[in-house]
């Protein structure tokens, strides 16, 4: 029954898969279709949503998940999971058309959460994103473009996206609260029904929270290159860290 409720633009249903054999990067197949992409020593592949959320809640700096995620990829190094990439709708799905004209659901994905262990070798993030995009091309063929944000909360300007040839579209400032060493988006103050324990804790202790305005740097990558002419926003030079 669950398969019947899946959107037509979702990836194939998670099924059993085997790690790739030695050789060049390639697709990992299962009974229901493509399940991942990579090499024997390093690959991305579908994992259960519950597993992805558990790892993100435990390891990601936000300690929170985006419920809109529907592509859950584990990052595997020598057979052990060392990271997670969760892709799905944007925070405000209706605004996708404001970025790329005539975009509808199923034609874009946002990288909602990414975590990679410090045990992973250098350049693992860009390699994981590259493999994930190859997987998405095959698993979600309606997706024409993807976007992600580099978050000033973790002192990032988006170097990993620059290495993956994403286009930079500028930044916007978002309000965040800092409370007891944790950072909370201001939306949790009003999102009473869906914010769970984190939102409830923030609202109960709002008088102790400190408000910050932090930058979020927007990056996009076109999987269907002819769609670039629909881009509504100017392409800007990559931001660089200024010397102290």
C-alpha positions in Angstrom: 0.0 0.0 0.0 2.8 2.4 0.8 4.2 2.2 -2.7 0.8 3.3 -4.1 0.9 6.5 -2.0 4.3 7.6 -3.3 4.5 10.6 -5.6 5.5 9.8 -9.2 8.6 11.9 -8.8 9.9 10.0 -5.8 12.8 7.7 -6.2 12.3 3.9 -6.5 11.1 2.2 -3.3 13.9 1.2 -1.1 14.9 -2.5 -1.7 17.8 -4.7 -0.9 21.0 -3.8 -2.7 24.6 -5.0 -2.7 27.6 -2.7 -2.6 29.3 -2.1 -5.9 32.2 -4.3 -7.0 35.7 -3.1 -7.8 35.9 -0.9 -10.9 34.8 2.6 -12.0 31.9 4.4 -10.4 28.5 2.9 -11.4 24.9 2.6 -10.4 23.7 0.3 -7.6 20.6 -1.6 -8.5 17.9 -3.3 -6.5 14.7 -5.2 -7.1 12.7 -1.9 -7.4 15.2 0.1 -9.4 18.3 2.2 -8.9 19.4 2.4 -5.2 22.7 4.3 -5.3 25.9 5.2 -7.1 29.6 5.0 -6.5 32.6 2.7 -6.2 33.4 -0.3 -4.0 35.2 1.8 -1.4 32.9 4.9 -1.5 29.3 5.2 -2.6 25.9 6.7 -1.7 22.8 4.6 -1.5 19.3 4.7 -0.2 18.8 4.0 3.5 15.5 4.0 5.6 14.1 7.4 6.4 14.2 6.5 10.1 17.9 5.7 10.0 18.7 8.9 8.2 16.7 11.0 10.7 18.3 9.2 13.7 21.8 10.1 12.3 20.9 13.7 11.5 19.3 14.3 14.9 22.4 12.9 16.6 25.2 14.3 14.4 24.1 17.3 12.4 24.8 20.7 14.0 21.1 21.6 14.0 20.1 18.3 15.7 16.8 18.5 13.8 15.4 17.0 10.6 13.3 18.5 7.8 10.1 16.5 7.5 9.8 17.3 3.8 12.8 15.2 2.9 12.0 12.2 0.7 15.4 11.2 -0.8 17.5 9.7 2.0 21.0 8.7 1.0 23.7 7.2 3.2 27.3 7.8 2.5 29.4 4.6 2.8 33.2 4.4 3.2 34.6 0.9 3.0 31.1 -0.5 3.7 30.5 1.6 6.9 28.0 4.5 6.9 29.9 7.8 7.5 27.3 10.4 6.4 23.8 11.2 5.3 22.3 13.5 2.6 18.6 14.2 2.8 16.9 15.9 -0.2 13.3 17.1 -0.5 11.1 20.2 -0.8 12.3 23.7 0.1 11.1 25.3 3.3 8.6 27.2 1.2 7.9 24.9 -1.8 5.7 27.5 -3.6 8.7 29.8 -4.0 10.6 27.4 -6.3 9.0 29.2 -9.3 10.6 32.5 -8.0 14.0 30.9 -8.5 13.5 29.0 -11.7 10.5 29.9 -13.8 7.6 27.4 -14.2 9.1 25.0 -11.7 6.5 22.6 -10.1 6.8 19.9 -7.5 9.0 17.1 -8.6 11.1 19.3 -10.9 13.6 20.4 -8.2 15.1 19.2 -5.0 16.7 21.0 -2.0 19.5 19.5 0.0 17.8 19.8 3.4 20.5 18.2 5.5 24.0 16.9 5.0 26.3 15.3 7.6 29.7 13.7 7.0 31.9 12.2 9.7 35.3 13.7 10.3 36.6 10.1 9.7 35.8 10.5 6.0 38.8 11.5 3.8 39.5 14.9 2.3 37.1 16.0 -0.4 34.5 13.5 0.7 31.7 16.1 0.8 32.1 17.1 -2.9 32.4 13.4 -3.9 29.3 12.5 -2.0 27.3 15.4 -3.6 28.6 14.4 -7.1 27.5 10.8 -6.6 24.2 11.9 -5.1 23.5 14.1 -8.2 24.2 11.2 -10.5 21.8 9.0 -8.5 19.1 11.7 -8.6 19.4 12.0 -12.4 18.5 8.3 -12.7 16.2 7.8 -9.8 14.2 11.1 -10.1 14.4 11.9 -13.9 11.8 14.8 -13.6 14.3 16.8 -11.4 15.7 19.6 -13.5 17.7 21.5 -10.8 18.7 21.3 -7.2 19.5 23.9 -4.6 21.2 24.1 -1.2 22.3 26.7 1.3 25.6 27.3 3.0 24.8 28.4 6.5 26.7 31.0 8.5 25.8 29.1 11.6 28.7 26.7 10.8 30.9 29.5 9.4 30.5 28.2 5.8 30.5 30.1 2.6 29.6 27.1 0.4 33.1 26.1 -0.7 31.9 22.5 -1.2 29.2 23.7 -3.6 31.7 25.8 -5.4 33.9 22.7 -5.9 30.8 21.0 -7.3 30.2 23.7 -9.9 27.0 25.0 -8.4 25.9 28.5 -9.3 25.9 31.2 -6.6 22.7 33.3 -6.4 23.5 35.5 -3.4 22.5 35.4 0.3 19.7 36.4 2.6 19.6 37.0 6.3 17.6 34.7 8.5 16.8 35.2 12.2 17.9 32.5 14.6 17.7 32.2 18.4 20.6 30.9 20.4 19.6 29.1 23.6 21.7 26.8 25.9 24.2 26.2 23.2 21.6 25.3 20.5 20.5 27.3 17.5 16.8 27.6 16.6 15.2 29.1 13.5 12.8 31.9 14.4 10.0 30.0 12.6 9.9 27.7 15.6 8.4 30.5 17.7 5.2 30.4 15.7 5.2 26.8 14.3 3.2 25.5 17.3 1.8 22.4 15.6 4.8 20.9 13.8 7.8 22.1 15.7 7.7 19.3 18.4 9.8 19.4 21.5 12.4 21.8 20.1 9.8 24.5 19.3 8.1 24.0 22.7 11.4 24.4 24.5 12.3 27.6 22.6 8.9 29.2 23.3 9.0 28.3 27.0 12.4 29.9 27.3 12.2 32.7 24.8 13.1 35.3 27.4 16.6 33.7 27.8 17.2 33.3 24.0 19.5 35.6 22.1 18.4 36.6 18.6 20.9 36.6 15.8 20.7 37.4 12.1 22.8 35.1 10.1 23.5 34.8 6.4 22.4 31.9 4.2 24.2 31.6 0.9 22.1 30.1 -2.0 23.6 27.7 -4.5 21.8 25.9 -7.5 23.0 23.3 -9.9 21.1 22.4 -13.1 20.7 18.7 -14.0 18.9 19.7 -17.2 21.2 22.3 -18.6 18.5 23.8 -21.0 16.6 24.9 -17.9 19.3 27.5 -17.0 17.5 30.0 -19.3 14.6 29.9 -16.8 16.7 31.2 -14.0 15.1 34.3 -12.6 18.0 35.4 -10.4 21.4 36.7 -11.4 24.5 34.5 -11.2 27.0 36.1 -8.9 30.8 35.6 -8.2 31.5 33.1 -5.5 31.8 34.6 -2.0 35.3 34.4 -0.6 36.4 34.6 3.0 37.9 38.0 3.8 41.3 38.1 5.6 41.1 39.0 9.2 
